[in-house]
Amino acid sequence: MEIDAQLCQLLGTLSLTGQARKATYASEEQPQRSQIGFAGDAVISDYSNSEDSTCQPSLSRFANVSAPLPPPPNCGCAYLQAVHEQIRSGKYGTTSGDYLETIFTHRDALFAFPQGHRSCAAGFTELARDLEQRDSRGQDQSVNGGWRPDWDGDHEAVVAFRHEAWVIANSL
């Protein structure tokens, strides 16, 4: 299985020797003081003269509101991202209990290196959401050839992934 090889490679790169350093996560980064500002500062600074017709706020910086948003960042560790890609490509079956193997394998990695799994609660929630969407897409026979027998355990996998997300969120 491809995911087994990726997991072995990931675990092979782990090292318990070396320097201990705190990883910086995107959620922990603080914006610089010069980046903090209010978009309407120019309008507020001349608020006392509100009846002056020359003081009209420029909406040009908001003209690009209808632009598509970038896709959300991948949540979770590399292992969960690999599982996420398998679900999206339709190669992840749930009937044989692969979701339980995913949960237990991830728990081993989580307990070995908890600092690297701070966003994994959101990752498991994302996996559950993807399985739910696959369920709704499977109802429509024109998409991806319809429902497949190896997806029969999707509902149980959704419940298990949501529970694991709750466990991780409360343990870190």
N, CA, C and O of each residue as an XYZ file, in Angstrom:
688
protein
N       0.834     -1.185      0.000
C       0.000      0.000      0.000
C       0.875      1.244      0.000
O       1.873      1.297      0.719
N       0.523      2.221     -0.778
C       1.322      3.437     -0.907
C       1.401      4.220      0.402
O       2.447      4.782      0.724
N       0.327      4.258      1.140
C       0.317      5.029      2.384
C       1.220      4.394      3.434
O       1.788      5.096      4.271
N       1.357      3.054      3.395
C       2.263      2.383      4.329
C       3.708      2.780      4.064
O       4.478      3.006      4.997
N       4.069      2.865      2.799
C       5.432      3.271      2.452
C       5.688      4.715      2.869
O       6.767      5.039      3.366
N       4.697      5.580      2.669
C       4.852      6.979      3.078
C       4.969      7.097      4.585
O       5.756      7.902      5.083
N       4.201      6.311      5.316
C       4.267      6.344      6.772
C       5.618      5.841      7.261
O       6.203      6.426      8.173
N       6.118      4.767      6.666
C       7.440      4.253      7.049
C       8.520      5.289      6.782
O       9.433      5.465      7.588
N       8.414      5.977      5.646
C       9.388      7.018      5.332
C       9.282      8.167      6.326
O      10.303      8.697      6.763
N       8.080      8.556      6.685
C       7.873      9.637      7.642
C       8.426      9.263      9.007
O       9.120     10.063      9.635
N       8.129      8.062      9.469
C       8.619      7.623     10.772
C      10.127      7.402     10.750
O      10.788      7.553     11.777
N      10.676      7.048      9.595
C      12.118      6.865      9.477
C      12.890      8.162      9.599
O      14.060      8.158      9.980
N      12.240      9.276      9.276
C      12.920     10.567      9.366
C      12.880     11.155     10.764
O      13.579     12.131     11.037
N      12.080     10.589     11.654
C      12.014     11.090     13.022
C      13.296     10.757     13.756
O      13.873      9.685     13.575
N      13.726     11.673     14.573
C      14.935     11.462     15.357
C      14.704     11.999     16.755
O      14.180     13.099     16.928
N      15.096     11.222     17.750
C      14.949     11.653     19.131
C      16.185     12.397     19.613
O      16.158     13.015     20.677
N      17.253     12.346     18.854
C      18.466     13.070     19.230
C      18.499     14.388     18.497
O      17.865     14.552     17.455
N      19.235     15.314     19.044
C      19.353     16.612     18.399
C      18.805     17.702     19.285
O      18.462     17.476     20.445
N      18.731     18.870     18.724
C      18.278     20.025     19.482
C      16.765     20.024     19.590
O      16.046     19.651     18.663
N      16.316     20.449     20.742
C      14.879     20.626     20.935
C      14.554     22.073     20.632
O      15.156     22.982     21.203
N      13.625     22.287     19.754
C      13.226     23.652     19.436
C      11.719     23.685     19.299
O      11.080     22.693     18.951
N      11.181     24.832     19.577
C       9.742     25.011     19.510
C       9.370     25.325     18.070
O       9.907     26.253     17.466
N       8.457     24.552     17.533
C       7.986     24.795     16.179
C       7.022     25.970     16.196
O       6.216     26.109     17.116
N       7.107     26.806     15.187
C       6.205     27.941     15.073
C       5.086     27.561     14.116
O       5.339     27.160     12.980
N       3.880     27.685     14.569
C       2.720     27.351     13.764
C       2.083     28.636     13.266
O       2.229     29.695     13.876
N       1.382     28.530     12.161
C       0.759     29.712     11.562
C      -0.204     30.380     12.529
O      -0.328     31.605     12.525
N      -0.883     29.607     13.349
C      -1.846     30.182     14.283
C      -1.162     30.927     15.422
O      -1.803     31.732     16.098
N       0.133     30.675     15.650
C       0.850     31.328     16.738
C       1.596     32.576     16.287
O       2.035     33.369     17.119
N       1.745     32.759     14.974
C       2.501     33.899     14.485
C       1.746     35.186     14.795
O       0.537     35.279     14.584
N       2.469     36.162     15.293
C       1.886     37.449     15.615
C       2.151     38.412     14.464
O       3.280     38.474     13.977
N       1.149     39.167     14.012
C       1.387     40.128     12.950
C       2.272     41.261     13.453
O       2.229     41.634     14.625
N       3.072     41.796     12.543
C       3.920     42.917     12.909
C       3.053     44.143     13.133
O       1.948     44.245     12.600
N       3.562     45.066     13.924
C       2.809     46.259     14.294
C       2.418     47.081     13.069
O       1.332     47.660     13.033
N       3.295     47.136     12.065
C       3.006     47.945     10.886
C       1.914     47.323     10.016
O       1.308     48.019      9.201
N       1.655     46.024     10.177
C       0.633     45.368      9.377
C      -0.764     45.543      9.960
O      -1.758     45.346      9.261
N      -0.843     45.910     11.225
C      -2.137     46.053     11.872
C      -2.705     47.414     11.510
O      -2.044     48.438     11.685
N      -3.902     47.422     11.016
C      -4.519     48.688     10.651
C      -5.974     48.475     10.316
O      -6.419     47.348     10.101
N      -6.698     49.550     10.273
C      -8.112     49.492      9.969
C      -8.306     50.039      8.569
O      -7.747     51.083      8.233
N      -9.075     49.365      7.759
C      -9.249     49.754      6.368
C      -9.900     51.122      6.234
O      -9.712     51.793      5.219
N     -10.647     51.541      7.216
C     -11.336     52.814      7.127
C     -10.662     53.931      7.893
O     -11.332     54.900      8.250
N      -9.358     53.845      8.166
C      -8.663     54.880      8.924
C      -8.795     56.252      8.273
O      -8.971     57.251      8.970
N      -8.712     56.312      6.949
C      -8.797     57.599      6.270
C     -10.188     58.206      6.442
O     -10.320     59.423      6.576
N     -11.202     57.386      6.438
C     -12.568     57.875      6.599
C     -12.792     58.357      8.029
O     -13.404     59.405      8.237
N     -12.314     57.621      8.999
C     -12.521     57.978     10.397
C     -11.762     59.245     10.762
O     -12.243     60.034     11.576
N     -10.591     59.456     10.182
C      -9.796     60.624     10.544
C     -10.501     61.925     10.182
O     -10.224     62.955     10.797
N     -11.395     61.911      9.210
C     -12.094     63.126      8.817
C     -13.580     63.011      9.149
O     -14.411     63.593      8.452
N     -13.917     62.289     10.178
C     -15.297     62.039     10.552
C     -16.018     63.308     10.982
O     -17.232     63.399     10.801
N     -15.319     64.293     11.547
C     -15.967     65.514     12.031
C     -16.592     66.313     10.898
O     -17.511     67.094     11.144
N     -16.140     66.149      9.705
C     -16.660     66.884      8.566
C     -17.483     65.934      7.698
O     -17.229     65.813      6.500
N     -18.456     65.268      8.291
C     -19.188     64.221      7.591
C     -20.145     64.751      6.532
O     -20.566     63.992      5.659
N     -20.500     66.035      6.585
C     -21.429     66.561      5.597
C     -20.716     67.131      4.389
O     -21.361     67.597      3.450
N     -19.410     67.101      4.400
C     -18.640     67.602      3.275
C     -18.707     66.577      2.145
O     -18.366     65.411      2.345
N     -19.137     67.000      0.978
C     -19.285     66.071     -0.135
C     -17.940     65.644     -0.710
O     -17.885     64.676     -1.469
N     -16.867     66.329     -0.375
C     -15.554     65.949     -0.895
C     -14.949     64.789     -0.123
O     -13.983     64.177     -0.578
N     -15.502     64.486      1.032
C     -14.971     63.398      1.859
C     -15.790     62.143      1.616
O     -16.644     61.785      2.427
N     -15.536     61.491      0.527
C     -16.216     60.249      0.195
C     -15.207     59.110      0.262
O     -14.137     59.200     -0.340
N     -15.529     58.043      0.982
C     -14.583     56.931      1.066
C     -14.411     56.258     -0.285
O     -15.363     56.114     -1.052
N     -13.215     55.861     -0.554
C     -12.916     55.166     -1.795
C     -13.184     53.681     -1.609
O     -12.639     53.047     -0.706
N     -14.016     53.146     -2.460
C     -14.338     51.731     -2.377
C     -13.489     50.907     -3.340
O     -13.742     49.718     -3.533
N     -12.481     51.537     -3.945
C     -11.674     50.822     -4.925
C     -10.940     49.641     -4.310
O     -10.727     48.633     -4.983
N     -10.551     49.746     -3.045
C      -9.834     48.620     -2.446
C     -10.767     47.453     -2.127
O     -10.299     46.352     -1.837
N     -12.081     47.681     -2.176
C     -13.044     46.617     -1.939
C     -13.668     46.131     -3.247
O     -14.587     45.312     -3.219
N     -13.194     46.610     -4.371
C     -13.774     46.257     -5.659
C     -13.544     44.792     -6.011
O     -14.282     44.235     -6.823
N     -12.559     44.172     -5.433
C     -12.211     42.799     -5.763
C     -12.854     41.805     -4.801
O     -12.288     40.740     -4.552
N     -14.015     42.130     -4.262
C     -14.680     41.287     -3.272
C     -15.158     39.978     -3.890
O     -15.164     38.947     -3.216
N     -15.555     40.000     -5.150
C     -16.098     38.804     -5.776
C     -15.018     37.839     -6.258
O     -15.344     36.805     -6.841
N     -13.757     38.147     -6.033
C     -12.680     37.249     -6.443
C     -12.766     35.956     -5.636
O     -13.077     35.990     -4.446
N     -12.497     34.833     -6.265
C     -12.582     33.564     -5.530
C     -11.522     33.490     -4.440
O     -10.389     33.942     -4.605
N     -11.929     32.908     -3.330
C     -11.005     32.750     -2.220
C     -10.069     31.586     -2.495
O     -10.458     30.623     -3.156
N      -8.839     31.660     -1.996
C      -7.940     30.521     -2.175
C      -8.457     29.331     -1.375
O      -9.177     29.514     -0.394
N      -8.102     28.121     -1.781
C      -8.579     26.956     -1.035
C      -8.024     26.978      0.379
O      -6.932     27.497      0.608
N      -8.768     26.416      1.335
C      -8.286     26.423      2.711
C      -7.015     25.597      2.826
O      -6.818     24.645      2.070
N      -6.158     25.957      3.765
C      -4.919     25.196      3.919
C      -5.218     23.781      4.411
O      -6.203     23.530      5.105
N      -4.343     22.884      4.031
C      -4.510     21.508      4.498
C      -4.310     21.459      5.994
O      -3.362     22.036      6.528
N      -5.194     20.778      6.655
C      -5.107     20.651      8.108
C      -4.579     19.276      8.450
O      -4.853     18.293      7.762
N      -3.826     19.228      9.515
C      -3.331     17.958      9.998
C      -1.923     17.668      9.526
O      -1.331     18.415      8.746
N      -1.417     16.580     10.015
C      -0.056     16.154      9.693
C      -0.015     15.581      8.273
O      -1.037     15.493      7.593
N       1.172     15.201      7.849
C       1.346     14.660      6.503
C       0.556     13.365      6.313
O       0.041     13.097      5.227
N       0.466     12.578      7.359
C      -0.283     11.321      7.275
C      -1.762     11.593      6.993
O      -2.355     10.953      6.125
N      -2.359     12.541      7.724
C      -3.773     12.861      7.496
C      -3.975     13.495      6.130
O      -5.011     13.285      5.500
N      -3.004     14.265      5.664
C      -3.115     14.853      4.336
C      -3.080     13.776      3.254
O      -3.764     13.893      2.237
N      -2.280     12.723      3.472
C      -2.245     11.611      2.517
C      -3.583     10.872      2.501
O      -4.076     10.501      1.436
N      -4.165     10.660      3.673
C      -5.485     10.019      3.754
C      -6.526     10.908      3.077
O      -7.409     10.418      2.373
N      -6.417     12.205      3.293
C      -7.329     13.175      2.680
C      -7.290     13.056      1.151
O      -8.333     13.062      0.498
N      -6.095     12.947      0.594
C      -5.967     12.814     -0.859
C      -6.561     11.494     -1.349
O      -7.156     11.444     -2.426
N      -6.403     10.428     -0.565
C      -7.003      9.150     -0.953
C      -8.528      9.231     -0.956
O      -9.179      8.672     -1.838
N      -9.093      9.923      0.024
C     -10.552     10.077      0.075
C     -11.030     10.866     -1.129
O     -12.004     10.487     -1.780
N     -10.348     11.958     -1.426
C     -10.764     12.801     -2.559
C     -10.642     12.077     -3.895
O     -11.437     12.308     -4.807
N      -9.646     11.202     -4.010
C      -9.472     10.489     -5.276
C     -10.368      9.253     -5.373
O     -10.434      8.621     -6.427
N     -11.059      8.904     -4.284
C     -11.971      7.766     -4.297
C     -11.301      6.435     -4.024
O     -11.920      5.387     -4.210
N     -10.043      6.448     -3.585
C      -9.301      5.208     -3.345
C      -9.379      4.735     -1.900
O      -8.803      3.700     -1.566
N     -10.065      5.456     -1.047
C     -10.106      5.124      0.376
C     -11.408      4.409      0.681
O     -12.474      5.025      0.706
N     -11.321      3.110      0.914
C     -12.499      2.323      1.254
C     -12.687      2.268      2.758
O     -11.712      2.250      3.510
N     -13.925      2.240      3.195
C     -14.200      2.214      4.634
C     -14.831      0.910      5.094
O     -14.932      0.671      6.297
N     -15.257      0.062      4.166
C     -15.922     -1.177      4.545
C     -14.980     -2.116      5.296
O     -15.405     -2.798      6.228
N     -13.727     -2.158      4.908
C     -12.779     -3.085      5.530
C     -12.202     -2.546      6.833
O     -11.342     -3.194      7.429
N     -12.643     -1.396      7.284
C     -12.169     -0.849      8.555
C     -10.867     -0.087      8.446
O     -10.163      0.077      9.442
N     -10.533      0.384      7.251
C      -9.304      1.167      7.081
C      -9.297      2.408      7.959
O      -8.236      2.873      8.377
N     -10.475      2.942      8.239
C     -10.532      4.148      9.061
C     -10.040      3.879     10.478
O      -9.460      4.765     11.105
N     -10.263      2.663     10.996
C      -9.752      2.329     12.330
C      -8.231      2.243     12.321
O      -7.569      2.683     13.261
N      -7.684      1.674     11.251
C      -6.228      1.618     11.118
C      -5.648      3.028     11.028
O      -4.589      3.309     11.590
N      -6.347      3.907     10.319
C      -5.901      5.298     10.221
C      -5.869      5.949     11.597
O      -4.899      6.624     11.943
N      -6.910      5.753     12.373
C      -6.987      6.363     13.705
C      -5.881      5.833     14.606
O      -5.203      6.615     15.272
N      -5.688      4.521     14.639
C      -4.689      3.948     15.545
C      -3.263      4.266     15.099
O      -2.395      4.508     15.937
N      -3.017      4.269     13.800
C      -1.689      4.642     13.305
C      -1.392      6.091     13.654
O      -0.280      6.428     14.060
N      -2.401      6.949     13.491
C      -2.201      8.353     13.828
C      -1.974      8.530     15.325
O      -1.160      9.360     15.729
N      -2.671      7.772     16.144
C      -2.459      7.875     17.598
C      -1.021      7.535     17.971
O      -0.431      8.186     18.833
N      -0.454      6.516     17.323
C       0.948      6.177     17.584
C       1.857      7.357     17.262
O       2.739      7.703     18.047
N       1.637      7.968     16.108
C       2.455      9.123     15.728
C       2.191     10.312     16.646
O       3.113     11.060     16.970
N       0.951     10.491     17.065
C       0.587     11.597     17.957
C       1.293     11.477     19.302
O       1.834     12.457     19.812
N       1.288     10.287     19.870
C       1.931     10.107     21.172
C       3.447     10.169     21.066
O       4.119     10.511     22.039
N       3.997      9.842     19.896
C       5.442      9.921     19.708
C       5.913     11.365     19.579
O       6.997     11.706     20.051
N       5.112     12.212     18.946
C       5.513     13.607     18.721
C       4.278     14.508     18.750
O       3.788     14.906     17.694
N       3.765     14.836     19.939
C       2.524     15.617     20.038
C       2.619     17.017     19.430
O       1.619     17.542     18.939
N       3.795     17.622     19.455
C       3.926     18.990     18.943
C       3.654     19.069     17.444
O       3.256     20.123     16.948
N       3.856     18.004     16.734
C       3.642     18.011     15.297
C       2.210     17.751     14.880
O       1.913     17.654     13.690
N       1.321     17.639     15.853
C      -0.058     17.256     15.534
C      -1.082     18.235     16.106
O      -2.210     17.846     16.408
N      -0.700     19.477     16.252
C      -1.617     20.463     16.845
C      -2.814     20.767     15.969
O      -3.867     21.152     16.476
N      -2.675     20.606     14.681
C      -3.807     20.898     13.795
C      -4.536     19.632     13.349
O      -5.360     19.681     12.436
N      -4.242     18.515     13.978
C      -4.835     17.245     13.539
C      -6.297     17.090     13.946
O      -7.025     16.323     13.316
N      -6.743     17.796     14.977
C      -8.174     17.754     15.304
C      -8.974     18.321     14.133
O      -9.993     17.759     13.733
N      -8.501     19.434     13.593
C      -9.155     20.005     12.412
C      -8.990     19.084     11.209
O      -9.872     19.015     10.353
N      -7.868     18.378     11.139
C      -7.642     17.441     10.044
C      -8.635     16.294     10.050
O      -9.155     15.918      9.000
N      -8.905     15.729     11.231
C      -9.893     14.649     11.320
C     -11.297     15.166     11.015
O     -12.099     14.454     10.412
N     -11.599     16.383     11.422
C     -12.897     16.972     11.096
C     -13.037     17.136      9.586
O     -14.110     16.909      9.026
N     -11.953     17.530      8.937
C     -11.963     17.685      7.485
C     -12.147     16.327      6.793
O     -12.861     16.227      5.795
N     -11.502     15.289      7.325
C     -11.689     13.945      6.760
C     -13.152     13.511      6.869
O     -13.716     12.955      5.927
N     -13.760     13.774      8.031
C     -15.170     13.419      8.225
C     -16.053     14.177      7.240
O     -16.982     13.608      6.668
N     -15.764     15.454      7.046
C     -16.554     16.254      6.109
C     -16.412     15.720      4.685
O     -17.391     15.660      3.941
N     -15.194     15.333      4.308
C     -14.992     14.794      2.965
C     -15.757     13.490      2.758
O     -16.304     13.251      1.681
N     -15.794     12.650      3.787
C     -16.567     11.405      3.672
C     -18.061     11.695      3.573
O     -18.776     11.008      2.843
N     -18.536     12.695      4.293
C     -19.952     13.073      4.189
C     -20.268     13.588      2.799
O     -21.321     13.275      2.244
N     -19.366     14.375      2.235
C     -19.592     14.890      0.886
C     -19.537     13.768     -0.139
O     -20.270     13.786     -1.128
N     -18.671     12.794      0.095
C     -18.603     11.646     -0.805
C     -19.921     10.882     -0.754
O     -20.387     10.370     -1.772
N     -20.517     10.808      0.429
C     -21.811     10.145      0.595
C     -22.877     10.860     -0.227
O     -23.671     10.217     -0.914
N     -22.896     12.181     -0.157
C     -23.913     12.919     -0.912
C     -23.638     12.866     -2.409
O     -24.576     12.859     -3.206
N     -22.362     12.828     -2.808
C     -22.040     12.699     -4.233
C     -22.391     11.305     -4.735
O     -22.776     11.138     -5.892
N     -22.260     10.308     -3.869
C     -22.568      8.937     -4.265
C     -24.043      8.726     -4.530
O     -24.413      7.823     -5.279
N     -24.901      9.553     -3.922
C     -26.342      9.452     -4.144
C     -26.680      9.792     -5.594
O     -27.626      9.248     -6.164
N     -25.896     10.700     -6.185
C     -26.097     11.097     -7.570
C     -25.318     10.119     -8.457
O     -24.087     10.122     -8.444
N     -26.009      9.305     -9.209
C     -25.363      8.254     -9.999
C     -24.501      8.806    -11.127
O     -23.671      8.077    -11.670
N     -24.674     10.076    -11.493
C     -23.896     10.628    -12.595
C     -22.497     11.049    -12.168
O     -21.653     11.312    -13.025
N     -22.231     11.118    -10.885
C     -20.926     11.562    -10.398
C     -20.105     10.352     -9.981
O     -20.558      9.545     -9.170
N     -18.906     10.219    -10.525
C     -17.962      9.161    -10.158
C     -18.558      7.758    -10.274
O     -18.118      6.847     -9.573
N     -19.525      7.573    -11.123
C     -20.096      6.250    -11.301
C     -20.994      5.802    -10.175
O     -21.379      4.633    -10.144
N     -21.346      6.668     -9.254
C     -22.256      6.317     -8.177
C     -21.571      5.701     -6.981
O     -20.353      5.783     -6.820
N     -22.378      5.087     -6.156
C     -21.928      4.508     -4.885
C     -21.141      3.231     -5.152
O     -21.461      2.467     -6.063
N     -20.108      3.014     -4.343
C     -19.313      1.789     -4.460
C     -19.480      0.963     -3.192
O     -19.669      1.525     -2.113
N     -19.414     -0.348     -3.302
C     -19.603     -1.203     -2.119
C     -18.551     -0.992     -1.033
O     -18.834     -1.208      0.145
N     -17.341     -0.573     -1.411
C     -16.308     -0.392     -0.389
C     -16.460      0.927      0.364
O     -15.602      1.280      1.173
N     -17.541      1.655      0.104
C     -17.816      2.897      0.833
C     -18.953      2.705      1.837
O     -19.441      3.687      2.397
N     -19.382      1.480      2.075
C     -20.518      1.231      2.965
C     -20.261      1.658      4.402
O     -21.208      1.937      5.136
N     -19.016      1.715      4.815
C     -18.700      2.097      6.188
C     -18.463      3.576      6.377
O     -17.937      3.984      7.412
N     -18.838      4.395      5.403
C     -18.571      5.834      5.497
C     -19.221      6.475      6.715
O     -18.608      7.323      7.363
N     -20.445      6.087      7.037
C     -21.131      6.706      8.180
C     -20.404      6.402      9.482
O     -20.249      7.279     10.333
N     -19.961      5.164      9.636
C     -19.208      4.805     10.842
C     -17.872      5.533     10.885
O     -17.426      5.961     11.950
N     -17.233      5.674      9.726
C     -15.951      6.380      9.664
C     -16.121      7.855     10.021
O     -15.270      8.431     10.698
N     -17.210      8.465      9.573
C     -17.472      9.873      9.909
C     -17.592     10.035     11.415
O     -17.002     10.947     11.995
N     -18.352      9.156     12.045
C     -18.526      9.226     13.502
C     -17.190      9.011     14.203
O     -16.861      9.730     15.147
N     -16.420      8.030     13.749
C     -15.125      7.737     14.376
C     -14.144      8.892     14.187
O     -13.421      9.242     15.119
N     -14.108      9.489     12.997
C     -13.196     10.615     12.757
C     -13.592     11.828     13.591
O     -12.723     12.520     14.122
N     -14.885     12.097     13.713
C     -15.316     13.228     14.549
C     -14.976     12.976     16.017
O     -14.576     13.899     16.726
N     -15.131     11.746     16.473
C     -14.775     11.420     17.854
C     -13.272     11.577     18.064
O     -12.845     12.105     19.091
N     -12.477     11.133     17.118
C     -11.022     11.264     17.244
C     -10.616     12.737     17.237
O      -9.691     13.124     17.951
N     -11.289     13.553     16.448
C     -11.010     14.995     16.460
C     -11.294     15.572     17.840
O     -10.527     16.397     18.336
N     -12.381     15.149     18.458
C     -12.729     15.619     19.798
C     -11.687     15.171     20.814
O     -11.284     15.952     21.676
N     -11.245     13.912     20.720
C     -10.236     13.385     21.646
C      -8.930     14.160     21.509
O      -8.321     14.531     22.512
N      -8.500     14.406     20.285
C      -7.242     15.133     20.062
C      -7.361     16.564     20.559
O      -6.447     17.076     21.205
N      -8.477     17.213     20.265
C      -8.656     18.606     20.697
C      -8.631     18.726     22.213
O      -8.154     19.730     22.741
N      -9.129     17.735     22.913
C      -9.157     17.794     24.371
C      -7.890     17.270     25.027
O      -7.700     17.449     26.230
N      -7.019     16.626     24.258
C      -5.793     16.094     24.855
C      -4.587     16.990     24.631
O      -3.601     16.871     25.359
N      -4.629     17.874     23.657
C      -3.477     18.756     23.390
C      -3.662     20.110     24.011
O      -2.792     20.971     23.886
